[in-house]
Amino acid sequence: MGVRAPPRLLELASQSLLQNEALAIVALEELPTELFPPLFMAAFAGRHTQALKAMVQAWPFPCLPLGALMKDHQPHLETFQAVLDGLDILLGQEVRPRRWKLQVLDLRQNTHQDFWTLWSGIKASVCSLLVPEPAQPMQKRCKVEAQVVLKPAQAPVEVLVDLCLKEDTLDETISYLLKKAKQRRSLLHLRCQKLRIFTMPMQSIRRILKVVQLDSIQDLEVNCIWKLATLGRFVPHLGRMGNLRRLLLSRIHILPRTTPDQEEHFVDQLTIQFLNLPHLQKLYLDSISFLEGRLCLKTPLETLWITNCLISESDLAYLSQCPSVSQLKDLGLSGVNLTSLSLEPLKVLIEWTSATLQDLDLDECGIMDSQFSALLPALSCCSQLTTFSFCGNPISMAVLESLLHHTMGLSKLSHVLYPSPLESYEDVRGTLHLGLLAQLHARLKRLLCESGRSSMVWVSASPCPHCGDVNHWVSSVISDHDFPL
């Protein structure tokens, strides 16, 4: 059993000072800057709410990374409220204290990880945003303190937070934050880089978004079961997110009683708002029921995933000519049924993006041998391709071998995820024969070794032969090492 390290003198001093909160608050005016973080940590962990209120009002750094501290110390509601109350008191003053420099209250948990460890004496580097005020000679500092006690109010304080809206009832800490942001709208700016929306009534979502600076949102996920009309009520907010980089829209469906004119109106609204997203780079559309025949992309994209949607041959033709996708790095069409479509437009699209495409996902598309063979010349041109996945397609062993030969020259291709070939099934019901499957895997492995690409990893995923569950996969890895099935 290890011996627990004794507390450091700095920790003991902070704990001792906080035993008398009134004395600790008075001492803040003379407290050296480097002692603020360890004292704040001790006050936060010990739930000394009055000391926390006072320390926020005298915080000598541009940023208070509270989220990183909350990650290590599960905050008590009263403790979190004390920090916001201290900030609220400060914002209500016409002039602000001399030592106060706070510009940003960062509630994100994965930023500024080094700040608290630096000031507790463990590490020796920190973000420039958190650099304290420069040390002054004692005589000069005393002179400044005598002459300047207060300074005029400055710019609004920004609160950085990532929001995840899951339920009708929000977390108590987030609810309290939104309340304060609403009360101090002009002086407390709530900025949210990442926003996730799951199950929450639209009325509640819109009420929250009124408090958030929408131009601060860069990453948005709408992962709800929404009607198209509900999306239409959200779309005006989307158009104000002018700095959005990543957007995921999922499970938007049309009610049977929706008229064609209504449907067209809502889709047109969405299309118009896309024009207001000039910085969009990554777009994910999943289970969107109104997408067929209506693809419309305006900004240059790095990532385009259209999954579990119906699209037409004309949609593929549009993509193959759309300037917005000419520099794609990631393309995903998983779950899009392509069985009855000509894949010539997809071939053109792959050729067009061959200089930039890194990841290609064609899982569960129903692609047949003849269709897949037509894509192989285009695939062989993708010089930057690192991962190619096409599981769940009825492909024969001959076509798999042809794929292997066509991709031998792709030096960056390291992972291929492929379906078990048709020859490994015993019957039309899809029963796997494990012996045949092992033989076919061994054959592919031998071909990889003979071609000098034994380091390339080929992974096969197939429905479990024991339970028949298509969601329970059997994987086999082919590389320069042997892996059991």
SULMORA-V906346 format. One record per backbone hydrogen bond with DSSP energy under -1.0 kcal/mol. NH is the residue of the N-H (numbers start at 1). CO is the residue of the C=O. If there is no record, write none. Layout:
BEGIN
nh:co
NH:CO
NH:CO
END
This chain:
BEGIN
nh:co
12:8
13:9
14:10
15:11
16:12
17:13
18:14
20:17
24:20
25:21
26:22
27:23
30:27
31:27
35:32
36:33
39:35
40:36
41:37
42:38
43:39
44:40
45:41
46:42
48:43
49:47
52:48
53:49
54:50
55:51
56:52
57:53
64:104
66:64
67:106
70:66
71:67
73:69
80:76
81:77
82:78
83:79
84:80
85:81
86:82
87:83
88:84
89:85
90:86
91:87
92:88
93:90
96:151
98:149
101:59
103:62
104:62
105:158
106:64
107:160
115:112
118:114
119:115
121:118
122:117
130:127
131:128
141:137
142:138
143:139
144:140
145:141
146:142
147:143
148:144
151:96
153:94
157:187
158:103
159:189
160:105
161:191
163:194
165:196
175:171
176:172
177:173
178:174
179:175
180:176
181:177
182:178
183:179
184:180
187:184
188:184
189:157
191:159
195:219
196:163
197:221
198:165
205:201
206:202
207:203
208:204
209:205
210:206
211:208
213:190
214:212
216:213
217:214
218:193
219:193
220:246
221:195
222:248
223:197
226:224
226:251
228:253
231:227
232:228
233:229
234:230
235:231
237:234
238:234
239:235
240:237
241:238
242:240
244:241
245:218
246:218
247:282
248:220
249:284
250:222
251:286
253:226
258:255
263:259
264:260
265:261
266:262
267:263
268:264
269:265
270:266
271:267
272:268
273:269
274:270
276:273
277:274
280:277
281:245
282:245
283:303
284:247
285:305
286:249
287:307
289:252
294:291
301:324
302:281
303:281
304:330
305:283
306:332
307:285
308:334
316:312
317:313
318:314
319:315
320:316
321:318
325:322
326:323
328:325
329:302
330:302
331:359
332:304
333:361
335:363
336:333
338:365
341:338
347:343
348:344
349:345
350:346
351:347
352:348
353:349
354:351
356:353
357:353
358:329
359:329
360:387
361:331
362:389
364:391
372:368
373:369
374:370
379:375
380:376
381:378
382:379
383:381
385:382
386:358
387:358
388:415
389:360
390:417
395:393
400:396
401:397
402:398
403:399
404:400
405:401
406:402
407:403
410:407
411:409
413:410
414:386
415:386
416:457
417:388
418:459
422:395
424:421
425:422
426:431
430:427
433:424
437:433
438:434
439:435
440:436
441:437
442:438
443:439
444:440
445:441
446:442
447:443
448:444
449:445
450:446
451:447
452:449
453:448
456:453
457:414
458:478
459:416
460:476
461:418
462:474
464:469
464:472
468:464
472:469
474:462
476:460
478:458
END
